[in-house]
C-alpha cells in the first residue's frame, strides 16, 4: 500500500503512524525498499537537514517481524556510539517512539557508491577521479576499520553500498554499520549477510571464526572495487601501482593464513607503500 508524508509517497505492507516525525521538519525523501526492516527519511527544517532511520513499520521488502527490526536497530545505536569516528556518519540521537525505534543522524552530503554500471552513476564517476583521490579514500576506509578493530569489533555486511562520497569536498564517509559486532564472533548462519563481491570464504562457512583477517579480506576486496575491478582482480585492471596491488592481492587471499593478521598491519603497510 502507498502512504504519504508531506506529499512524499512510499510503500508499506500496512499503515503506520509517523506523526512523531513532524518536529524534525518536512520530509523531502523516503528510502522505503530496504530488506532490513528499516525505513529512512530525509527531513528539512529551515536550512538544516537530518536523516532518520526507523524500525517498527511493516516495510515493503522485509519478510521478518517488525519487532526483530526494532531490536536490531536498538543494538545498532550502541555500535554507532562506540565506534564514533570522523569517517563514520554522525549519530545525533536515538530514541523509542510509540510503535518503534529511531536513529537521528546529521545529514551527510554525497552519493552512495553502490554497484551501478551506468556511466553517470556515482561509482562510475568515482572511478574516473584521479588515482590519488581514490587511494586517499581507500586509506580513510582502512583507517576507520583499524579503529573498529581497536575497539574489538568486526565489520559485518560491509560493501560498496556502505560508502558515501562527497565529490565537491572529496570526502568519503561510511554509513550502515548496523551489523558490526563485538569479537569473538562465529558464523552461525552459513552464508552471512553481505554482498558476495566482498565476502571472504569463512563468511560462507558455518562455525567459522569471523575476525580481523576476515575484515582484511573485505577491505582488500573494497580496494579492488575502488582502484581496479571487484570482479577481475588482475594487475591489468588495477590502477594504483605495483606495491598497492601486492597489498590488496595478499589481503584477498582465500587462505586466511596468507592475509594480513590485522587491519592495523594492512593500514601501516598501505601508508608505507604510498
N, C-alpha and C positions, 0 to 999 in steps of 0.2 A: 504494500500500500504506500501511497505517497503522502508525506506530511510536509508542512511548510513552517519555517520560522523567518520572520521579516522578509517574506516573499521568496525565500530561497528554498527550492524543493529538495527533498531527499527521500530515500526509501527505508522503510522498516517492515518488519513482519506484522506488527500490530502497533496501535497508537501508544505514545508515551508523552508524559508531561515534561516539557522543557522550560517551563516558566521561570525556573531558577536561574536561567541564563541572562535574563533581562538586565540585571545590574552591571553586567560586564560589557554591554554595548550592543550594537546591531550586528547580527550575523551577516557576513558577506560571502562565506563559503562553507560548505559542509563536505567532509570526507566520510561517505557512508558505506563504501563497498569493501570493508575490511573483514577478513575471515577470523580476526582475533576476538570478535565480540565487542570491540570498541567502536565508537563513532567520534569524530573530531569536528571542531568548529573554529573558524576564524572569525573574530569579533573586533569591531572598531568602535571606540568612543572618543569623540573629538579627534585629536591627531595621534591617538595611541591604538595599537593593535595587540591582541593577545591570541594565543592558541589554547584551546581546551580539549583535552582528551577525556572521554566519558565512557563508563561501563554501567550497564543496568537496563538498557533498552534491548529489545529483541531485534538486532540488526539483520539486514537482508541476507548477508553471506555467511553468517555464523550458525553452525549446526549445534552448538552446545547450549548450556543453560546460562542465562544472564548472571545468575549468582556466582558461577565459576569465573566469568569475566570480571566481575566486581572484585572477587578475592585476588585474582592475578594483578589487577590494577593497583589495589592497595599494597601488595607486595612490591610492585614496580616503583611506587612512590618512594619507598625506603631505599631502593637501589639508586635512584637519581640523586637522593640526598647524600648518600655515602660516597658516590663516585663523581661528585661535582668537580668540574674541570672546565677551563676556558674553551675547549673544543666541543664540549657537550652542550646541547641546548639547555637553557637555564630554567629550572623549575622554580616557580614563584610561590606556589601554594598547592595543597591537596586537601580534599575535604569530602565528607559524606553529603549526599543530598537525600531527599525523602525516599527515592527509589534506586539510588546507585551511588557511584563514587566518581569524583572528577579530579583531574590534574590540570593546573593552570600554569602555562609556560609563557615566558617572554617571547614575543614574536621574533622569528629568525628569518631574515631576508635570504633569498636564494632559491634554488631549484633542486629537486631530488634527482640524483644521478642514477636512477633505476634503469634497467636494461630497456633500450629502445633503439632500433637500428635506423630510424629515420634521420636524415642529415641535419634537420633542425632541432633534434631532441637535445636536452641538456647534456647527456652523456656524450653524444657525438660532438657537440660544441666544446665540451671539456677536453676531449681527445685531440682537438685541434689547437689547444693552447700551447704556448712554448713549454718545452720539456722541463725547464727548471721550475715553472709554476706547478706543474703536476708532481714533480719529485718532492717539492715542498709540501704539497697536500698529503702525499703518502707519509711523509715523515710526521706530520701532525697526527695522522691516524695511528701510527706506531706509538707516538708519544702518549696518546690517550690510553692505548691498551697496555702500555708499560705501567701506567698509573692504575688501571684496572687490576692488573696482576699484583701490584704492590699492596693493594687492599684485599688480596686473597679472593678475587673473583675471576670467573671465566666468562668469555663472550659467547652467548648462545643466540643463534638466529641473527648473526651479523652478515650483512650482504650489501650490495650497492644501493638498495632502497633505504639504507640507514644513513646515507650521506646527503647533505645539503651543501651546494656550492654557490657562493655569492660571487658572481662574475665581476661585479663592479668593484668589490673590496678585495677580490682574490683570496677568499677565505673559505675554508672547509669547516663544516660543523657536522657533528654526529647526533643522530636522533634515534629513537626507538631502541632503547637498551632494556626493554621491559623484561626480557628473559635472562639477562645476565644473572649469574648465580654464584654464591659462595662455594669455595672449594672445601673439602673434597667433593667432586661431582662425578656421578656414574651415569652412563647411558642406560636408562630404564625404559626406553621406547623402541629400540631398534633404529629405524630411520628417524632421526631427530628433526626438530623444527629447522627451517632454513632453506636456502637455495642450493641445489646440488652443485652449482658452479663454484661454491666457496667452502664446501663441506669436506672434511677430512675422512679417511676410511673409518676411523673409530666412531664417527658420528652416524654410522650405519650399523654398528656392531653392538648388540645387546650385551650389557655388562661391562663395556669398555670404559676405561678411565678417560674423562674429559678434563684437560688441564692446560698448562701453558704451552706445551708442544702442539696441542690442538689449536690454540689461539695463533701460534706461529704459522700453522698451515693456512688458516683463514686469512691472515694478513699477507702472506705470500701470494695467495690467490687474488686478493684485492690489488696488490701491486701489479700483477699481470693484467688485471682488468683496466687499471688506470694508465698503465705505461706500456702495455703491449696488447695482448688478447687473452681474455679469460678462457677461451675455448682452444686456442692454439698457443701453447706456452713455449714456443720456439724462439731461438735467438733472432731469427729473421723478423719476427713480429715485434720484438722488444725494441724500445726507442731510447732507453736511458743508459746505454753503455754496458761494457762487459762486466765491470765489478758489481754493479747493482743487479745485473741479470743473474750472476752466480749466487748472490744472496737470496734472491727471490726463488730461484730454482731449488736451492737447498731447503728453503722454508716449506715448499710444497712436496717434499719427498713423501711418497706413500709409506716409507719405512720411518716410523716415529723416531727411531734412534739416530737417524741421519739429520734430523731437523735441529735447529737451534733449540736448546733446552728451555730458554725463557725468551719472552718478548723483549726484556731489557737487554739481553745479549744481541738480539737481532737489531734493535734500535742503535746500540753502540756501534755495531759493525756498519750499519747503514750510514750513520753520521761520519764515520771514518772514511768510508768509500766515497762520499760526496766531496 
